[in-house]
Amino acid sequence: MKTSLAAPAAYVDRLLADVTEALSRQLPPGYERALHTIPRHLFLPDRLWLRDGEGGYRPCDRSTNPDGWLTAAYTDTPLVTQFTDGLPSSSASMPSMVLRTLLLAGIGDAAGEPRPRRVLELGTGTGFNAALLCAILGDDAVSTVELDPLLAAQGERNLEAAGFAPAVSCGDAAAGWPPGAPYERVVATFSVDRVPSAWVEQTAVGGRIVTPWTSAWCRYGTLALTVGRDGTAHGRFHAFASFMPMRRPCQATAGPATAPAQHRGVTSLSPWLVAGGDLDAEFHLGLTVPGASFAWDTSGEHAPIRLHIADDEGPSWAAVDYDGLIADRFTVIQAGPRLLWDEITAGYTHWETLGRPHIGQYRLSANTAGDHTVQVETGRGGSGITIPAKPKPKPRP
């Protein structure tokens, strides 16, 4: 036995039932054993932050609310474990999402498939995900890398307390971990908008890379790739998971300046169509309009409802205002070298032209030079339409 510090069986049984329901499938025996073996509460700090239902978080302390804290530890929900500069910077992901990712990566118990002997986890965090890997594959098969030295040290202590001993290292996960390469599986616990070339280089031929995906416009989706003999990784996106983005070593930046308003006009494209929760449309826009992010403004300062769009890497911005009266006419203000609303309109029109594809119809190829290509399977014959994953924006004349 790895540990005698297991949680009450009722908590684990309830978590297992919730995970099974979320995944709509029975977990492989090795995964069920891992959940029963690993005391998840040992991988959590004494203070957690839970969603408050109003877009924020509320603290839950083990010392003042032990029952609530333990219940949260064995609930299929994400738990924020660290804030940096007032924003969540580390979390314990939903167990169902963690297990779904491992299943997608082919970690253990797949019929007729050999068990991977070397696995690289990127983002140690609390250590719970690494513990699952160890429980399924054995300690010697697992290497894990964490950028934050405090998190790396705490994650290693958590793993030791639970009886696991993978190779824990502190470093920039974007560089992978060359000492243990080549790996048969590379699994990230954070989202990226580019597949680092080091991950492709360090994955064996036939090996898999699985990572949550993000863009400035849409933080959603999971990418699963297989590395071919030519050193290029090919795979598709899957419609699940929203993870925190990859953190990089701190670099001083001045931040983009804000350009003064230059263009005013009118649009019939509803802002809710592009930023109202249609994840398929938003995913496409995240790929085709790089660096563009949005925020809703309902303060009434500028208009009853405003969709504000910003270029995360430059001064361009746009605003789409709804006056509360006319449902198909919206005022547009644009500024800077990129006409962002024009780009969003073109991207949305392109998505409609493709037949409104869903996330699972997108395939991505990434090579060791850092080149990315996304291909959309439209179902109309041929191979669909190829678009660059992150094209360089063209300045307006």
VENJO-V654419 format. One record per residue. N is the residue number from 1. D_CENTER is the distance of its C-alpha to the mean C-alpha in whole Angstrom. Layout:
N | D_CENTER
N | D_CENTER
//
This chain:
1 | 33
2 | 30
3 | 31
4 | 33
5 | 31
6 | 29
7 | 29
8 | 31
9 | 31
10 | 31
11 | 27
12 | 26
13 | 27
14 | 26
15 | 22
16 | 23
17 | 24
18 | 22
19 | 19
20 | 22
21 | 22
22 | 18
23 | 18
24 | 21
25 | 23
26 | 24
27 | 23
28 | 24
29 | 27
30 | 25
31 | 22
32 | 25
33 | 27
34 | 24
35 | 23
36 | 26
37 | 27
38 | 24
39 | 25
40 | 21
41 | 23
42 | 24
43 | 21
44 | 20
45 | 22
46 | 25
47 | 24
48 | 20
49 | 19
50 | 19
51 | 18
52 | 21
53 | 21
54 | 22
55 | 19
56 | 19
57 | 20
58 | 23
59 | 23
60 | 25
61 | 27
62 | 28
63 | 32
64 | 32
65 | 30
66 | 30
67 | 30
68 | 27
69 | 25
70 | 26
71 | 25
72 | 22
73 | 21
74 | 22
75 | 20
76 | 17
77 | 15
78 | 13
79 | 15
80 | 15
81 | 17
82 | 17
83 | 18
84 | 18
85 | 20
86 | 20
87 | 16
88 | 14
89 | 13
90 | 12
91 | 12
92 | 13
93 | 10
94 | 12
95 | 14
96 | 14
97 | 10
98 | 11
99 | 14
100 | 13
101 | 11
102 | 14
103 | 16
104 | 14
105 | 15
106 | 19
107 | 19
108 | 23
109 | 25
110 | 24
111 | 28
112 | 30
113 | 27
114 | 27
115 | 25
116 | 23
117 | 25
118 | 23
119 | 19
120 | 17
121 | 14
122 | 12
123 | 12
124 | 15
125 | 14
126 | 17
127 | 17
128 | 17
129 | 15
130 | 17
131 | 20
132 | 19
133 | 19
134 | 22
135 | 24
136 | 23
137 | 24
138 | 26
139 | 26
140 | 27
141 | 24
142 | 21
143 | 20
144 | 18
145 | 17
146 | 16
147 | 17
148 | 18
149 | 22
150 | 22
151 | 19
152 | 20
153 | 23
154 | 22
155 | 20
156 | 23
157 | 25
158 | 24
159 | 23
160 | 27
161 | 28
162 | 27
163 | 29
164 | 26
165 | 26
166 | 24
167 | 24
168 | 22
169 | 22
170 | 21
171 | 19
172 | 17
173 | 14
174 | 14
175 | 18
176 | 17
177 | 20
178 | 23
179 | 26
180 | 24
181 | 24
182 | 24
183 | 21
184 | 21
185 | 18
186 | 15
187 | 12
188 | 9
189 | 7
190 | 5
191 | 3
192 | 6
193 | 9
194 | 11
195 | 12
196 | 14
197 | 18
198 | 19
199 | 16
200 | 18
201 | 21
202 | 21
203 | 20
204 | 23
205 | 25
206 | 23
207 | 21
208 | 17
209 | 14
210 | 11
211 | 7
212 | 4
213 | 5
214 | 6
215 | 9
216 | 12
217 | 13
218 | 10
219 | 6
220 | 6
221 | 7
222 | 7
223 | 9
224 | 12
225 | 15
226 | 19
227 | 21
228 | 24
229 | 27
230 | 27
231 | 24
232 | 22
233 | 19
234 | 19
235 | 16
236 | 15
237 | 12
238 | 11
239 | 11
240 | 9
241 | 6
242 | 5
243 | 3
244 | 6
245 | 6
246 | 8
247 | 12
248 | 15
249 | 18
250 | 20
251 | 22
252 | 24
253 | 24
254 | 26
255 | 23
256 | 24
257 | 28
258 | 28
259 | 31
260 | 33
261 | 34
262 | 35
263 | 35
264 | 35
265 | 35
266 | 35
267 | 32
268 | 32
269 | 28
270 | 27
271 | 24
272 | 23
273 | 23
274 | 20
275 | 18
276 | 19
277 | 17
278 | 17
279 | 14
280 | 15
281 | 17
282 | 15
283 | 12
284 | 16
285 | 16
286 | 13
287 | 14
288 | 18
289 | 18
290 | 17
291 | 16
292 | 17
293 | 16
294 | 18
295 | 19
296 | 22
297 | 25
298 | 27
299 | 29
300 | 32
301 | 33
302 | 33
303 | 33
304 | 32
305 | 29
306 | 27
307 | 24
308 | 23
309 | 21
310 | 21
311 | 20
312 | 18
313 | 20
314 | 24
315 | 26
316 | 26
317 | 25
318 | 26
319 | 27
320 | 28
321 | 30
322 | 31
323 | 35
324 | 35
325 | 37
326 | 37
327 | 34
328 | 34
329 | 35
330 | 32
331 | 33
332 | 31
333 | 31
334 | 30
335 | 30
336 | 30
337 | 30
338 | 27
339 | 28
340 | 24
341 | 26
342 | 27
343 | 24
344 | 22
345 | 25
346 | 26
347 | 22
348 | 23
349 | 26
350 | 25
351 | 22
352 | 25
353 | 27
354 | 25
355 | 26
356 | 22
357 | 20
358 | 17
359 | 14
360 | 15
361 | 18
362 | 16
363 | 17
364 | 16
365 | 18
366 | 18
367 | 21
368 | 22
369 | 23
370 | 19
371 | 20
372 | 18
373 | 19
374 | 18
375 | 20
376 | 20
377 | 23
378 | 25
379 | 27
380 | 30
381 | 31
382 | 30
383 | 27
384 | 26
385 | 25
386 | 23
387 | 21
388 | 20
389 | 16
390 | 17
391 | 21
392 | 23
393 | 24
394 | 27
395 | 30
396 | 32
397 | 35
//
